[in-house]
C-alpha cells in the first residue's frame, strides 16, 4: 500500500537464452517491460557483499513474524500488465482522486496529463474480459499498468469513470533509460511506495516458459516483494515530532510508505538474496528458475502488505501459470507440485546497498537529459 508520503551465465548459455527469448517473443503478446541491461534491477548480486548487519536484520524480521499472511512466501497473481499498447490507443485524462481529494505531487506526473488505455486493459484484481476497467479504491490498491513503446505508465489507486481516471498517482517510466540511484527522485513515491517501477519487477509466465527447460537458467532481474509495515524498519521519532516513528529506506528505493517496525529489521528498498545453499529438491523446472533468480538478482522490498510475492496475471500472456504448475502457495508451505521445502525469511541474506535514509516526504524529482542533451521537466520528453 502506498503513502504520500551466483556467477554470471556462460556466454554460450547466455546466447542460447537470448535466441530462445526471440523465438518465444513470436508467440506471446509482447515481452515484459524491462529496462536496459545496465539498470540496477539487472545487476547480478550473487557475489555482492553482505550488509554488516545482515544476520541481525534477518533475525529481527523472523522475530517479528517473517513474511505476511501467516509467514507464507505466497504469490499474488492479481496485477495485470497491458503490453505494448498501440499508438492508436485512446488517451484518457488523469485527474485528482475523487474520493480522497488528493494527488501525490510533485512525486507523480504533473496534472493535467493523460495516459493510453488500450482495449482490454484491466485494473488490479479485475477478471479477464471485464469491461470497462474499474476498481474499488476503498478496498484495493487499484494499480493500472500500461506499456506503450519505451514508456511505462503506472497508476496507483485509480478508477476509470466518465472517460477519466481519477488516481492518487501516475508515474511514467522511460524503459530505454538507466535511472540514477535516486530513481525518479529522492523522497519521491511512484505507483509503489518504495518509488520503484512495478511491471519490470514482476514475474511473467512467458519469460519463465522461454527458459525453464534450459540448464541453470534464471530471469535476469530482481523480483518485487512485500512485507507488513509493522515488520519494516523505522526509527523512534523525536519528542517534538507529530509521528511515533521515522520511516527508513535504502537505495535502490527512494521513498518509504508507512513502516513502523523495529529499527533492527529490514528497511524499505532492502535487496535480499536467497542463500546459494537453498535446497531446491522437490521444485519443478519453472519454480527453480524463479529460485535461481532470487539467488542471483535478489528480491527488493517495494510496498507494504500481506502477500509477499507479486507475479503478473496471465491474462496477457500466452503461457498460463497452471501450465507451468506454479500456484499461489508454491513456495510457502510445501503445497507445490513437488512439495519443495518452504522458503523462509531465514533462507535469505541482506545485500549492502548503502546507508539508511530517513524519509522526509520532501520529493525532489530527477530530471533526465535525453540523448541530445536537452533537459525536459519531470524527467521525460
Residue pairs with C-beta under 8 A, 6 or more apart in sequence:
1 141
1 193
1 229
1 257
1 258
1 303
1 304
1 305
2 104
2 141
2 156
2 157
2 168
2 169
2 189
2 191
2 192
2 193
2 257
2 303
3 189
3 193
3 256
3 257
3 258
3 304
4 102
4 104
4 189
4 361
5 189
5 247
5 255
5 256
5 257
5 258
5 359
5 361
6 44
6 46
6 47
6 276
6 292
6 295
6 296
7 46
7 47
8 14
8 44
9 17
9 216
9 217
9 218
13 214
13 215
13 216
13 217
16 214
17 210
17 211
17 214
17 217
20 210
20 211
20 214
21 31
21 207
21 210
21 211
23 210
24 206
24 207
24 209
24 210
25 31
27 318
28 206
28 317
28 318
28 319
29 83
29 84
29 316
29 317
29 318
30 83
30 84
30 147
31 83
31 206
31 207
32 81
32 83
32 199
32 200
32 202
32 204
32 206
32 207
32 312
33 81
33 83
33 147
33 152
33 175
33 197
33 199
33 200
34 42
34 175
34 200
34 221
35 41
35 42
35 175
35 177
35 178
35 179
35 197
35 200
36 42
36 176
36 177
36 178
38 178
39 178
39 179
40 179
40 181
40 222
40 252
41 200
41 201
41 221
41 222
41 252
41 297
41 300
42 220
42 221
42 222
42 297
43 222
43 297
44 296
44 297
45 271
45 273
45 296
45 297
45 298
45 351
46 273
46 276
46 295
46 296
48 273
48 351
48 352
49 351
49 352
50 349
50 350
50 351
50 352
51 57
51 350
51 351
51 352
51 353
52 352
53 264
53 350
54 349
54 350
54 351
54 352
55 349
56 264
57 233
57 264
57 265
57 266
57 270
57 350
58 266
58 345
58 346
58 348
58 349
58 350
59 346
60 262
60 264
60 265
60 266
61 227
61 231
61 265
61 266
61 345
62 344
62 345
62 346
64 230
64 231
64 261
64 262
64 265
65 71
65 228
65 231
66 231
66 344
66 345
66 346
67 73
67 74
67 227
67 308
67 332
67 344
67 345
68 226
68 227
68 228
68 231
68 305
68 306
68 307
68 308
69 306
69 307
69 308
71 344
71 345
72 308
72 329
72 332
72 333
72 342
73 308
73 309
73 331
73 332
73 342
73 343
73 344
74 307
74 308
74 309
74 328
74 329
74 331
74 332
75 307
75 308
75 309
75 310
75 311
75 326
75 327
75 328
75 329
75 330
75 331
76 307
76 309
76 310
76 311
76 328
77 311
77 312
77 313
77 314
77 321
77 328
78 124
78 125
78 310
78 313
79 124
79 143
79 145
79 198
79 202
79 310
79 312
79 313
80 121
80 122
80 123
80 124
80 126
80 145
80 312
80 313
80 315
80 316
81 145
81 146
81 147
81 199
81 202
81 204
81 312
81 313
81 316
82 117
82 118
82 120
82 121
82 122
82 145
82 146
82 147
82 316
83 147
83 316
84 147
84 148
84 149
85 116
85 117
85 118
85 121
85 146
85 147
85 148
86 118
86 148
87 148
87 149
89 116
89 117
89 118
89 119
89 146
89 148
90 116
90 117
90 118
91 114
91 115
91 116
91 117
92 114
92 115
92 116
92 117
92 160
92 163
92 164
92 165
93 112
93 113
93 114
93 163
93 164
93 165
94 109
94 111
94 112
94 113
94 114
94 115
94 155
94 158
94 164
94 165
94 166
94 167
94 170
95 103
95 111
95 112
95 164
95 165
95 166
95 167
96 102
96 103
96 111
96 166
97 103
97 137
97 157
97 166
97 167
97 168
98 159
98 166
99 137
99 138
99 166
100 137
100 157
100 168
102 168
103 111
103 167
103 168
103 169
104 156
104 168
104 169
104 189
105 111
106 188
106 363
106 365
107 169
107 171
107 184
107 185
107 188
107 189
107 190
107 195
107 255
107 363
107 365
108 168
108 169
108 170
108 171
108 189
108 190
109 170
109 171
109 172
109 378
110 377
110 378
113 170
115 146
115 153
115 155
115 165
115 170
115 172
116 146
116 148
116 153
117 133
117 144
117 146
117 160
117 165
118 146
121 133
121 144
121 146
122 128
122 130
122 133
122 144
122 313
122 315
123 133
123 134
123 135
123 140
123 142
123 143
123 144
123 158
123 159
123 160
124 135
124 140
124 141
124 142
124 143
124 144
125 135
125 140
125 142
126 133
126 134
126 135
128 313
128 315
132 160
133 144
133 160
134 159
134 160
134 161
135 142
135 144
135 158
135 159
136 142
136 159
137 157
137 158
137 159
141 156
141 157
141 305
142 155
142 156
142 157
142 158
142 159
142 167
143 154
143 155
143 156
143 158
143 191
143 198
144 153
144 154
144 155
144 158
144 165
144 167
145 152
145 153
145 154
145 155
145 191
145 198
145 199
146 152
146 153
146 154
147 153
147 175
147 199
150 174
150 175
150 176
151 172
151 173
151 174
151 175
151 380
152 172
152 173
152 174
152 175
152 197
152 199
152 200
153 170
153 171
153 172
154 170
154 171
154 172
154 173
154 190
154 191
154 192
154 197
154 198
154 199
155 165
155 167
155 169
155 170
155 191
156 167
156 168
156 169
156 171
156 190
156 191
156 192
157 167
157 168
157 169
158 165
158 166
158 167
158 168
158 170
159 165
159 166
159 167
169 189
169 190
169 191
170 191
171 184
171 190
171 191
171 197
172 380
173 184
173 197
174 368
174 379
174 380
175 200
177 368
179 366
179 368
180 366
181 251
181 252
181 354
182 251
182 254
182 366
183 190
183 195
183 196
183 252
183 253
183 254
183 366
184 190
184 195
184 254
184 365
184 366
184 379
185 195
185 254
185 363
185 364
185 365
185 366
185 379
186 254
186 357
186 363
186 364
187 254
187 255
187 359
187 360
187 361
187 362
187 363
187 364
188 195
188 254
188 255
188 363
188 364
188 365
188 366
189 195
189 255
189 257
189 363
190 196
190 197
190 198
190 255
191 198
192 198
192 224
192 302
192 303
193 255
193 256
193 257
193 258
193 268
193 302
193 303
193 304
194 249
194 253
194 254
194 255
194 256
194 257
194 268
194 269
194 300
194 301
194 302
194 303
195 253
195 254
195 255
196 224
196 252
196 253
196 300
196 302
198 224
198 302
198 310
199 312
200 221
201 221
201 222
201 223
201 224
201 300
201 302
202 223
202 224
202 310
202 311
202 312
203 219
203 223
203 290
203 293
203 309
203 311
203 312
204 311
204 312
204 317
205 311
205 312
205 314
205 317
205 319
205 320
205 321
205 323
205 324
205 326
206 317
206 318
206 319
207 219
208 219
208 286
208 289
208 290
208 319
208 324
208 326
209 286
209 318
209 319
209 323
209 324
211 217
211 218
211 219
211 289
212 285
212 286
212 288
212 289
212 324
213 285
216 292
217 289
217 292
218 289
218 292
218 293
218 295
218 296
218 297
219 289
219 290
219 293
219 297
220 293
220 297
221 293
221 297
222 271
222 297
222 298
222 299
222 300
223 290
223 293
223 294
223 297
223 298
223 299
223 300
223 309
224 299
224 300
224 302
224 303
224 309
224 310
225 272
225 299
225 300
225 301
225 302
225 308
225 309
225 310
226 301
226 302
226 303
226 304
226 305
226 306
226 307
226 308
226 309
226 310
227 266
227 301
227 304
227 305
227 308
228 304
228 305
228 306
229 257
229 258
229 259
229 260
229 261
229 304
230 260
230 261
231 261
231 265
231 266
232 248
232 256
232 259
232 260
232 261
232 265
232 266
232 267
232 268
232 301
232 304
233 248
233 259
233 261
233 262
233 263
233 264
233 265
233 266
233 267
233 268
233 356
234 245
234 246
234 247
234 248
234 259
234 260
234 261
234 262
234 263
235 245
235 246
235 248
235 263
235 358
236 244
236 245
236 246
236 263
237 243
237 244
237 245
237 246
244 260
245 259
245 260
246 358
246 359
247 256
247 257
247 258
247 259
247 268
247 358
247 359
248 256
248 259
248 263
248 267
248 268
248 356
248 357
248 358
248 359
249 255
249 256
249 267
249 268
249 269
249 356
249 357
249 359
250 267
250 268
250 269
250 270
250 353
250 354
250 355
250 356
250 357
251 269
251 353
251 354
251 357
252 269
252 271
252 300
252 353
253 267
253 268
253 269
253 300
253 301
253 302
254 269
255 268
255 359
255 363
256 267
256 268
256 269
256 359
257 268
257 303
257 304
258 304
259 267
259 268
259 304
266 272
266 301
266 350
267 301
267 356
268 301
269 300
269 301
269 353
270 300
270 301
270 350
270 353
271 298
271 299
271 300
271 301
271 350
271 351
271 353
272 298
272 299
272 300
272 301
272 348
272 349
272 350
272 351
273 294
273 295
273 298
273 348
273 349
273 350
273 351
274 291
274 294
274 295
274 298
274 299
274 343
274 347
274 348
275 295
275 347
275 348
275 349
276 295
278 291
278 295
278 341
278 343
278 347
279 340
279 341
280 287
280 288
280 291
280 340
281 338
281 340
281 341
282 334
282 336
282 338
282 339
282 340
282 341
283 291
283 336
283 338
283 340
284 324
284 325
284 336
284 337
284 338
286 324
286 325
286 326
287 325
287 326
287 330
287 331
287 336
287 338
287 340
290 326
290 331
291 331
291 343
294 348
298 351
299 348
309 331
311 321
311 326
314 320
314 321
321 327
325 336
325 337
326 336
327 335
327 336
329 335
329 336
330 336
331 340
331 342
331 343
332 342
332 343
333 342
334 340
334 341
334 342
365 378
365 379
366 379
367 375
367 376
367 377
367 378
367 379
368 376
368 379
368 380
369 375
370 376
370 381
